Amino acid sequence: MNSRWIHNSASPAKTMRKKTRRSQLAAGLISFSVVRSNPSVLVIECKVAPDSRENIVNQITNYQARIKGVFKNYTQKRTLLLTPFTDRHNADGHLSWTEVYDALSETARGLCNESEKEVLNQFAKFLEIRNLANMKLPSITQLLSPLKEVAPLLAGLNAIFESLRNDDIAKNYFLATRCNSANGIQAR
């Protein structure tokens, strides 16, 4: 167990003494910080790709069992699931990568410090590149009116093609045209 000074970003003028510990939980090494006045532990399971519901539930259940045993003297013991999706599963809390993206973007807009703003914007851009942010789709409302006008024409063309498919003369003509085209013979 090692101790070190960690800068408290909530109040930049103060520096708090925190204990940093490392513990082996289930599948990986977990780092966490403890403020002595209110010992808490938060295990965050991050998913960037789909995983079966059963695997996630088992993983969270294992984390919860381990932190109850290993951190029994802690007042707060929580698990947080961070995924591309909105499914919460059995974790104490859930965040989607889209929520993280939105929070990064909103926070960056409010910052005056350009270097801090750049770091948040870079991480937000990374989430976009990895398709972990909301996709920005163009509005289709302006296309709805023309689409409504074209719909009867498409239905009529579909009916014509269906009738040609059932007509013996048309079948023979289109079959011959397709065979000649496939053999490189040009129709006159």
C-alpha positions in Angstrom: 0.0 0.0 0.0 1.5 3.3 -1.0 0.6 6.9 0.0 1.0 9.9 -2.1 -0.2 13.5 -2.5 -3.0 13.9 -5.1 -4.1 17.2 -6.3 -7.8 17.8 -5.6 -9.3 19.3 -8.8 -12.6 20.2 -7.1 -10.7 22.9 -5.1 -7.5 23.8 -6.8 -6.1 25.7 -3.9 -6.2 22.7 -1.6 -4.3 19.5 -1.7 -5.8 16.5 0.1 -4.0 13.5 1.5 -5.4 10.4 -0.1 -4.4 6.8 0.0 -4.0 5.1 -3.3 -4.4 1.4 -3.3 -4.2 -1.4 -5.9 -6.2 -4.5 -5.6 -6.7 -7.6 -7.7 -10.4 -7.9 -8.4 -11.8 -10.7 -10.6 -10.1 -10.2 -14.0 -8.0 -7.1 -13.6 -6.0 -4.7 -11.5 -8.2 -2.0 -10.0 -6.8 1.4 -8.8 -8.9 3.5 -6.5 -8.5 6.4 -4.2 -9.8 6.7 -0.6 -10.5 10.0 1.2 -9.8 9.1 4.9 -12.9 10.9 6.3 -15.4 8.9 4.2 -13.8 5.7 2.8 -15.4 4.7 -0.5 -14.6 2.4 -3.3 -16.0 2.6 -6.9 -15.3 -0.1 -9.4 -15.9 0.9 -13.0 -16.4 -1.7 -15.6 -15.8 -0.2 -19.0 -17.2 -1.8 -22.2 -16.5 -0.5 -25.7 -18.0 -3.4 -27.6 -21.0 -5.6 -27.2 -20.8 -8.4 -24.6 -23.5 -10.9 -23.6 -25.9 -9.9 -20.8 -24.9 -13.0 -18.9 -21.1 -12.1 -19.0 -21.8 -8.5 -17.8 -24.1 -9.6 -15.0 -21.5 -12.3 -13.9 -18.7 -9.7 -14.0 -20.6 -7.1 -12.0 -21.8 -9.8 -9.5 -18.2 -10.9 -9.0 -17.0 -7.3 -8.5 -19.8 -6.7 -5.9 -18.9 -9.8 -4.0 -15.2 -9.0 -3.9 -15.6 -5.4 -2.8 -18.0 -6.4 0.0 -15.3 -8.8 1.3 -12.1 -6.9 0.6 -13.4 -3.4 1.5 -15.8 -4.4 4.4 -14.7 -1.3 6.4 -15.7 1.1 3.7 -19.0 3.0 4.0 -19.7 3.2 0.3 -19.1 0.3 -2.1 -20.4 0.8 -5.6 -20.1 -0.6 -9.1 -20.5 1.5 -12.2 -21.0 0.1 -15.7 -19.8 2.3 -18.6 -21.0 1.0 -22.0 -22.0 2.1 -25.5 -25.6 1.1 -24.6 -28.3 2.1 -22.2 -28.7 -1.3 -20.5 -28.0 -0.9 -16.8 -27.8 -4.6 -15.9 -27.1 -5.2 -12.2 -24.5 -2.4 -11.5 -25.3 0.2 -8.9 -25.0 2.9 -11.6 -24.7 3.1 -15.4 -23.2 5.6 -17.8 -23.2 5.4 -21.6 -20.3 6.6 -23.6 -22.7 9.0 -25.2 -23.3 10.6 -21.8 -19.6 10.8 -21.3 -19.2 12.5 -24.7 -22.0 15.0 -24.0 -20.5 15.8 -20.6 -17.0 16.3 -22.2 -18.4 18.5 -24.9 -20.5 20.6 -22.5 -17.7 21.0 -20.0 -15.2 22.0 -22.8 -17.5 24.7 -24.0 -17.5 26.3 -20.5 -13.8 26.3 -20.0 -11.5 29.3 -20.4 -8.2 27.4 -20.2 -7.4 26.4 -23.8 -5.2 23.5 -22.9 -7.9 21.9 -20.7 -10.5 22.6 -23.4 -8.3 20.9 -26.0 -7.8 17.7 -23.9 -11.6 17.3 -23.4 -12.2 18.0 -27.1 -9.6 15.4 -28.1 -11.2 12.8 -25.9 -14.6 13.7 -27.3 -13.2 13.4 -30.8 -11.7 10.0 -29.9 -15.1 8.8 -28.8 -16.6 10.0 -32.1 -13.9 8.2 -34.1 -14.6 5.0 -32.1 -18.3 5.4 -32.7 -19.0 5.7 -29.0 -20.7 9.1 -29.3 -24.2 9.7 -30.7 -24.3 9.6 -34.5 -25.3 13.0 -35.9 -27.8 12.1 -38.6 -29.3 14.7 -40.9 -32.9 15.6 -40.4 -35.2 13.8 -42.9 -38.3 16.0 -42.3 -37.6 18.0 -45.4 -37.6 14.8 -47.4 -41.0 13.6 -46.2 -43.1 15.8 -48.4 -41.4 14.8 -51.7 -41.4 11.2 -50.5 -45.2 11.3 -50.1 -45.5 12.6 -53.6 -43.3 9.8 -55.1 -44.9 7.0 -53.1 -47.9 6.5 -55.5 -45.5 6.5 -58.5 -43.4 3.8 -56.9 -46.5 1.7 -56.1 -47.6 2.1 -59.7 -44.2 1.0 -61.1 -44.2 -1.9 -58.7 -47.6 -3.0 -60.0 -46.4 -2.7 -63.6 -43.3 -4.8 -62.9 -45.4 -7.4 -61.1 -47.8 -7.7 -64.1 -44.8 -8.0 -66.5 -43.4 -10.8 -64.3 -46.7 -12.7 -64.7 -47.0 -12.1 -68.5 -45.7 -15.0 -70.7 -44.6 -12.7 -73.6 -42.8 -10.3 -71.2 -41.1 -13.2 -69.4 -39.7 -14.6 -72.7 -38.6 -11.2 -73.9 -36.8 -10.3 -70.6 -35.3 -13.8 -70.3 -33.9 -13.5 -73.9 -32.6 -10.0 -73.3 -30.9 -11.1 -70.1 -29.3 -14.1 -71.7 -28.1 -12.1 -74.7 -26.7 -9.4 -72.4 -24.9 -12.0 -70.4 -23.3 -13.5 -73.5 -22.2 -10.1 -74.9 -24.8 -10.0 -77.7 -26.2 -6.6 -78.3 -30.0 -6.2 -78.9 -31.0 -4.2 -81.9 
